Amino acid sequence: MKFERAVVIGAGAMGSGIAQVLSQAGIEVVLKDVKEEFVERGLKNIKRMYDSRVKKEVLTQAEADYHFGQIRGTTSYDELGQPDIVIEAALETIDVKLEIFKTLDKICPPSTILATNTSALSISEIASITKRPDKVVGMHFFNPAQTMKLVEVIPGVKTSDDTVKHAMKLCSEVIKKIPVRVKECPGFLVNRLLFPYMNEALYVLQEGASPQEVDEMVVKFGMPMGPFTLFDMTGIDICAHVNSFLYKEYGPRFEPSPLLDKLVAHGCLGQKTGSGFYSHEEGNIPQKGEAKKVNPKLEQIIKEANSVKSFQRSSKKIDAHRIILPMFNEALYALQEEVVTASDIDVGMQWGCGMKRGILSLAEEKGLEWCLSEIEGHHKELGERFRPSWYLKKLVRAGLRDFSQLLPEPVAVR
Ligand SMILES: NC(=O)c1ccc[n+]([C@@H]2O[C@H](COP(=O)([O-])OP(=O)(O)OC[C@H]3O[C@@H](n4cnc5c(N)ncnc54)[C@H](O)[C@@H]3O)[C@@H](O)[C@H]2O)c1
């Protein structure tokens, strides 16, 4: 299958990034939004991305002009042409997506692949509104789409293998991204593994650690930034929403600390409101080498969170392993459910979250037996957040030391 023409639905942060990436690969793109001003804003953002590539000497001005000229904005479904693929990046609301896919199914040629960039909605449900569920697939790009390499490719229940192969090929060969195939499950791969780690960091704060201490600890361990820096960057309201969504889907392993909801109630949503775990107000932004300033309200907010519900405290000194192990344990649950292959777990966490080394490779270094015994110790003391996956126990009993021993045949087309 050739990818010569694409449509991107939604000209917001993700849609404009995806349109830029497609156009730079030589694909003609129609960028659709609901209002002219949104289309214009999207095109302006793309122009800015191209300008920055020229500045960095990645592209010449002529190349940038040519690629930018491949993108046409519209507000009308009548102007989508005959796309090989549509990538939808509109609002994260199921009704909006169902309406869009119903319309796309009616107007696009039968061969067109319909992809959604949803972060959490069901691919199978979105596919079910169309008469071509075999051609509907999740393509979850990361923000910013123009620089982040990872794309999670998520088949729904009825997605054909061909559609998945084409989506993987588009990513790896045409737009030069790194795709991983992920079985449809809440949080897909990266968010599913990231949130138990982020959540555990919250409990550690409730036990008395400071955000700087935890952030520094995990950065030393190999994370690109600490969880509290990431909470503030992503938006605490968004993280609270994802946390409770995953809890609803997976149960006690994801029991959220009440801390995020308390911060939201105080209007501390992170960088966008000037305060979250840290203070981001002008005058409080640290100069190079200076420590970040903690939100002065945080101590009081933690006290409030601690009074919501009693919780177990660890008898051990807080360390990075306590925070990272829930990510590893969840990776083993994902393997247990055959959501993803072992090698793709490490690829996903490296390219989707910037970890210097994959979580499985870090665990191999410590030894799986050691990891299991730590998880079991925390499970005894701290409860269900640390219930070990039976798959991990099985691997330990089998004496497995190296996840490469589990690798299936390499996937023909990544
Ligand atoms: N922002 C992220 O970090 C991120 C990462 C991965 C995936 N996503 C997903 O990507 C999608 C878009 O997210 P975003 O951050 O770009 O949102 P955004 O709010 O920046 O942009 C959404 C755009 O979609 C437009 N839109 C709304 N309804 C539409 C319709 N019916 N037809 C066409 N356009 C419509 C809006 O006008 C807006 O311009 C969501 O599903 C989100 O969950 C977001």
The ligand as an SDF file (V2000), in Angstrom:
LIG
                    3D

 44 48  0  0  0  0  0  0  0  0999 V2000
   -2.1010   16.3350   23.9880 N   0  0  0  0  0  0  0  0  0  0  0  0
   -1.5010   15.1850   24.2030 C   0  0  0  0  0  0  0  0  0  0  0  0
   -0.5250   15.0750   24.9550 O   0  0  0  0  0  0  0  0  0  0  0  0
   -2.0000   13.9460   23.4970 C   0  0  0  0  0  0  0  0  0  0  0  0
   -1.1280   12.8650   23.3160 C   0  0  0  0  0  0  0  0  0  0  0  0
   -1.5820   11.7550   22.6200 C   0  0  0  0  0  0  0  0  0  0  0  0
   -2.8900   11.6990   22.1590 C   0  0  0  0  0  0  0  0  0  0  0  0
   -3.7180   12.7720   22.3720 N   0  0  0  0  0  0  0  0  0  0  0  0
   -5.0790   12.6820   21.8230 C   0  0  0  0  0  0  0  0  0  0  0  0
   -5.1160   13.4280   20.6060 O   0  0  0  0  0  0  0  0  0  0  0  0
   -6.4140   14.0030   20.4370 C   0  0  0  0  0  0  0  0  0  0  0  0
   -6.2600   15.5080   20.2620 C   0  0  0  0  0  0  0  0  0  0  0  0
   -5.6020   16.0400   21.3790 O   0  0  0  0  0  0  0  0  0  0  0  0
   -4.9780   17.5130   21.3600 P   0  0  0  0  0  0  0  0  0  0  0  0
   -4.1540   17.6270   22.5680 O   0  0  0  0  0  0  0  0  0  0  0  0
   -4.4250   17.7950   20.0320 O   0  0  0  0  0  0  0  0  0  0  0  0
   -6.3040   18.3880   21.5540 O   0  0  0  0  0  0  0  0  0  0  0  0
   -6.5240   19.9240   21.1500 P   0  0  0  0  0  0  0  0  0  0  0  0
   -7.6240   20.3910   22.0300 O   0  0  0  0  0  0  0  0  0  0  0  0
   -5.2390   20.6620   21.1150 O   0  0  0  0  0  0  0  0  0  0  0  0
   -7.0610   19.8400   19.6280 O   0  0  0  0  0  0  0  0  0  0  0  0
   -8.2600   19.2200   19.2830 C   0  0  0  0  0  0  0  0  0  0  0  0
   -8.7340   19.8850   18.0090 C   0  0  0  0  0  0  0  0  0  0  0  0
   -9.8090   19.1320   17.4800 O   0  0  0  0  0  0  0  0  0  0  0  0
  -10.7640   20.0400   16.9640 C   0  0  0  0  0  0  0  0  0  0  0  0
  -12.0630   19.3690   16.8540 N   0  0  0  0  0  0  0  0  0  0  0  0
  -12.9860   19.1510   17.7970 C   0  0  0  0  0  0  0  0  0  0  0  0
  -14.0430   18.5080   17.2670 N   0  0  0  0  0  0  0  0  0  0  0  0
  -13.7700   18.3060   15.9600 C   0  0  0  0  0  0  0  0  0  0  0  0
  -14.4580   17.7060   14.8770 C   0  0  0  0  0  0  0  0  0  0  0  0
  -15.6760   17.1710   15.0440 N   0  0  0  0  0  0  0  0  0  0  0  0
  -13.8750   17.6910   13.6660 N   0  0  0  0  0  0  0  0  0  0  0  0
  -12.6420   18.2430   13.4730 C   0  0  0  0  0  0  0  0  0  0  0  0
  -11.9390   18.8260   14.4590 N   0  0  0  0  0  0  0  0  0  0  0  0
  -12.5000   18.8510   15.6980 C   0  0  0  0  0  0  0  0  0  0  0  0
  -10.7480   21.1940   17.9480 C   0  0  0  0  0  0  0  0  0  0  0  0
  -11.3310   22.3670   17.3820 O   0  0  0  0  0  0  0  0  0  0  0  0
   -9.2570   21.3200   18.2220 C   0  0  0  0  0  0  0  0  0  0  0  0
   -8.6350   22.2070   17.3210 O   0  0  0  0  0  0  0  0  0  0  0  0
   -7.2270   13.5750   21.6490 C   0  0  0  0  0  0  0  0  0  0  0  0
   -7.9450   12.4060   21.3270 O   0  0  0  0  0  0  0  0  0  0  0  0
   -6.1540   13.2920   22.6930 C   0  0  0  0  0  0  0  0  0  0  0  0
   -6.5730   12.3950   23.6790 O   0  0  0  0  0  0  0  0  0  0  0  0
   -3.3030   13.8970   23.0130 C   0  0  0  0  0  0  0  0  0  0  0  0
  1  2  1  0
  2  3  2  0
  2  4  1  0
  4  5  1  0
  4 44  2  0
  5  6  2  0
  6  7  1  0
  7  8  2  0
  8  9  1  0
  8 44  1  0
  9 10  1  0
  9 42  1  0
 10 11  1  0
 11 12  1  0
 11 40  1  0
 12 13  1  0
 13 14  1  0
 14 15  2  0
 14 16  1  0
 14 17  1  0
 17 18  1  0
 18 19  2  0
 18 20  1  0
 18 21  1  0
 21 22  1  0
 22 23  1  0
 23 24  1  0
 23 38  1  0
 24 25  1  0
 25 26  1  0
 25 36  1  0
 26 27  1  0
 26 35  1  0
 27 28  2  0
 28 29  1  0
 29 30  1  0
 29 35  2  0
 30 31  1  0
 30 32  2  0
 32 33  1  0
 33 34  2  0
 34 35  1  0
 36 37  1  0
 36 38  1  0
 38 39  1  0
 40 41  1  0
 40 42  1  0
 42 43  1  0
M  CHG  2   8   1  16  -1
M  END
$$$$
